[in-house]
Amino acid sequence: MIEIAGLPAHILLIHAVVVLAPIAGLAAIVYAAAPRWRGYLAWPLGVLSLVLVPVSLLTAQAGEQLEKIRPSSALIREHAEQGDVLKAVSVGFFLVIAAAAGAFFIYQSVITGHSGAASVWAA
């Protein structure tokens, strides 16, 4: 079992997921709803969504190890099933954010290039 300072790692790692995932979700909503904030949120949101993938997977792995040594119950099985869903959601979230940030980057590159060309050739 993975341990950190003598404690099961799952118990400690889950705090990162519980804090970072809602922050990432709120940032994604702001990114989608407030175009003027996209420039500020693109990189932090991309990095945060990338960090959440391995943290979620590691947390789930540590939880599965903890599950093996704990007495089984319906609540633990339900929690494990929800954890499986969260692993998939974290990967999907990263892919969506990467696509959105990538699309914004392409858009901003084209707009910047166009305004530069217009400033040179429209004079």
C-alpha positions in Angstrom: 0.0 0.0 0.0 1.2 3.5 -0.9 1.8 5.5 2.3 2.9 9.1 3.0 4.3 9.8 6.5 2.7 6.5 7.7 -0.8 7.4 6.4 -2.5 5.7 3.5 -1.8 7.9 0.5 -5.4 7.9 -0.7 -6.5 9.8 2.4 -4.0 12.6 1.7 -4.1 12.6 -2.1 -7.9 12.9 -2.2 -7.6 16.4 -0.8 -5.8 17.5 -4.0 -8.6 16.2 -6.1 -11.4 17.5 -3.9 -9.8 21.0 -4.0 -8.4 21.2 -7.5 -11.2 19.6 -9.5 -13.9 22.1 -8.4 -11.5 25.0 -9.1 -10.8 23.6 -12.5 -14.5 23.2 -13.2 -15.2 26.8 -12.1 -12.3 28.1 -14.2 -13.6 26.1 -17.2 -17.1 27.7 -16.8 -15.6 31.2 -16.6 -13.4 30.4 -19.6 -16.5 29.4 -21.6 -18.8 32.2 -20.3 -16.4 35.2 -20.2 -14.4 35.5 -23.4 -12.4 38.4 -22.0 -10.9 36.1 -19.3 -9.8 33.4 -21.8 -6.3 35.0 -22.2 -5.8 34.8 -18.4 -7.2 31.4 -17.9 -5.9 29.4 -20.9 -2.6 28.4 -19.5 -3.6 28.0 -15.8 -6.6 25.9 -16.8 -4.6 23.8 -19.2 -1.9 23.1 -16.5 -4.5 22.4 -13.8 -6.4 20.0 -16.0 -3.1 18.3 -16.9 -2.1 18.0 -13.2 -5.5 16.5 -12.3 -5.1 13.5 -14.6 -2.1 11.8 -12.8 -3.3 13.0 -9.4 -6.7 11.4 -10.0 -5.2 8.2 -11.3 -2.7 8.0 -8.4 -5.4 8.7 -5.9 -7.6 6.0 -7.4 -4.7 3.5 -7.4 -4.0 4.3 -3.7 -7.7 4.0 -3.0 -7.9 0.5 -4.6 -4.9 -0.6 -2.5 -6.7 0.7 0.6 -9.9 -1.0 -0.4 -8.1 -4.4 -0.5 -7.1 -4.2 3.2 -10.4 -2.7 4.5 -13.5 -4.7 5.1 -15.8 -4.4 2.1 -19.2 -2.6 2.4 -21.8 -1.2 0.0 -20.6 2.3 0.7 -17.0 1.4 -0.2 -18.0 -0.3 -3.4 -20.1 2.7 -4.4 -17.2 5.0 -3.6 -14.9 2.9 -5.7 -17.4 3.0 -8.6 -17.6 6.8 -8.3 -13.8 6.9 -8.3 -13.8 4.9 -11.6 -16.1 7.5 -13.1 -13.9 10.4 -11.8 -10.8 8.9 -13.4 -12.5 8.9 -16.8 -13.9 12.4 -16.2 -10.5 13.7 -15.4 -9.0 12.4 -18.6 -12.0 13.7 -20.6 -11.8 17.1 -18.9 -8.2 17.4 -19.9 -8.9 16.5 -23.5 -11.7 19.1 -23.7 -9.7 21.8 -22.0 -6.7 21.0 -24.2 -8.9 21.3 -27.3 -10.5 24.6 -26.1 -7.2 26.1 -25.2 -5.7 24.9 -28.4 -8.6 26.4 -30.4 -8.2 29.7 -28.5 -4.5 29.7 -29.2 -5.1 29.2 -32.9 -7.8 31.9 -33.0 -5.6 34.4 -31.2 -2.6 33.6 -33.4 -4.7 34.2 -36.6 -6.2 37.4 -35.2 -2.8 38.7 -34.1 -1.3 37.9 -37.4 -4.1 39.5 -39.3 -4.0 42.7 -37.3 -0.2 42.8 -37.9 -0.6 42.4 -41.6 -3.4 44.9 -41.7 -1.2 47.4 -39.9 1.6 47.0 -42.4 -0.4 46.8 -45.7 -3.4 49.1 -44.9 -1.2 52.2 -44.5 
